């Protein structure tokens, strides 16, 4: 068909199917019944064409565009690509993202999540952060086992209340406790042992009991 017969004006366009033969940067080499030419991806074509794809192209005197990908080999990965800022907005309804093999979210800058509530459910999780800041009104943790390995831990709190059944502490080098007042109460036995022991007071040392054994 004569190309001039297809164009009835400067803005007129005609469509046909073509095959992508090569990807050359931002342009695509396509081949159809009317011949070979170079085409650009239309702004509405979100799926990035790949070599071997069957596509729908629109041609005019202003150029040639790939409108959409009609068919491609199942082994070729699909990639959606848009230029500039993108906003996905739902005035009503719910948005769901589901994948059988996994979901990856990657960004070279900040990833922000704002919601009235956030729920994460997984049998296993890994969190790797070089620096973490956590701000909240209350934190409740209910787990069967916690293991923490850290080089240093600094805590600044107004009050700490713990209720446990057994506590085992192993300090390899040195432990120091400084407080305005210390009160230890044992229901049955209080045992302090060391190679050396020193108890000093500026004013008074009192030992009281039904029986006191020294030596």
C-alpha positions, 0 to 999 in steps of 0.5 A: 500500500502506498504510504501517501494513501495511508496519510490523509493529513499531517495528524492522521495515523494508521496502526498495524502489528509489527515485530520488535527486532532490536532495542536501541536505547530509547528506540525500537527497530520494528518490522511489519508488512509495510517495512522496517522502521524505528519507533518510540514507546508511547507514553501509555505503553507501560510494558517495556517492549523487548526483542521478539515481541509482537506489538501494535504500532501507530505511524504518522508523518510525525513519527512511529510509536509502539502503542502496546505489547500484544504478545511475547515469549513467556520466558521474557521478563515483563518490566513496567517503566515510567518517566518522572514522578508517578502517583497511584491514587484510589479515591475509594477501594483497596489496593492489593499487591500479591506475588507468588515468588516474592515482592521487592521494594528498592529505592535509592532514597527514602521509603515512607509508609503512612497508615493508621495501622501497620500489620506484618505477618511472616513465619521468618523475618530479617531486619538489617539497619545501620541506624534505627530511631523508634518513637512511640507511645507504647510498645508491647512485645509477646515472643517466645524467645529473644536473642540480642547480640550487640557491641554496646547498648545504652538505655535511658528510661524513667522506670523499668519493671520486670517480672521473670521466673529465672534470671541468669547473668554472666559478666566476664570482666566487670560490673558496676552499679551506682544508685541512690538506694539499693534494696535486695529482698530474698525469700529464702537465701541471699548468698554473696561469694567472692575471693575477696569481699569488702563492705564499707560505710561512711557511718554505720554497718549493721548485721542483724539476724536470729543467728550471725556466724562470722568465720 
